[in-house]
Amino acid sequence: MSYDNLTVAAIAVVVVIIVVVILLARSQSSTELKMRKLVRNLAMMQSSEEAKEICREIRSKYPDMCVGLDFTLKEESGNVSIDEWNSDKQKPNA
């Protein structure tokens, strides 16, 4: 069974399109997860004074860092702490 050049090119194009669609779907899923984390952290900042204080301490030491992107907070049993630290800078003891 042999294929002509047009058939091979068509198959290659279809494979490339499928790969691009898969990569875009993964990227969108990752973006949605990041947005959920950002919204969760911003809502916590509005409702918790402890979260605001932790954020102030981090921002005073690292003014370019942003809650929800560079670090995330979590609230367990009424206590707020740093959940994820997505920076190469030293993590503070908060």
Protein Blocks (a to p, Z undefined) as FASTA:
>chain_A
ZZdfklmmmmmmmmmmmmmmmmmmmmmmmmmmmmmmmmmmmmmmmmmmklmmmmmmmmmm
mmmbcehklpccddeehiacdfbdcbfbdcddZZ
